[in-house]
Amino acid sequence: MKIWVSINKTPLPRPSAFTLIEVLMGAAVMSVVFVSIFGVLTMGLFVSGTSRENLRATQIMLDKMEGLRLYSPTQLTNTMFLLQSFTNWFSETNNIGLQNVQGYGVMYTGSIAIAPVSFAASYSSNMQQVTVNIGWVSGGQGNIAHTRSMSTFYANQGLYNYVWTNKY
């Protein structure tokens, strides 16, 4: 048995490589991509944190508003009963709802204003406008000050009479 081996005298082609300019351009494109990704992640975390702070402020204002619905008209205007200013925290730990509340995270300070209604109607003497204002400084970078406000009307013949005195 004979085996013929053919020997080719031409050299094999050299494997091609990238030039220096191609490598530099690739590195530049990759660095722009990574910087963009990290920028988007940072912005997303900032927006998420701000949204959580905003939501907590809304929860605090709503808590104050819902509590006011059960006050009698005399309790609503009594400054010894209804505290006009309050402090809450992002995460409250001790004395929740009291004047000496303790917590951690962002500190929210607020006020409650009771005023006569601004419209003229036959029942306007039996109503009051309640406004809850709240402010806080964002934790983290920037220390941005925020304020929010929520307003509603309180009727003297409202929910208090229905719940506590069973007057329909």
Secondary structure, 3 states (H helix, E strand, C coil): CCCCCCCCCCCCCCCCCCCHHHHHHHHHHHHHHHHHHHHHHHHHHHHHHHHHHHHHHHHHHHHHHHHHCCCCHHHHHCCCCCCCEEEEEEEEEECCCCCCCEEEEEEEEEEEEEEECCCCCCCHHHEEEEEEEEEEECCCCCCCEEEEEEEEEEECCCHHHHHHCCCC
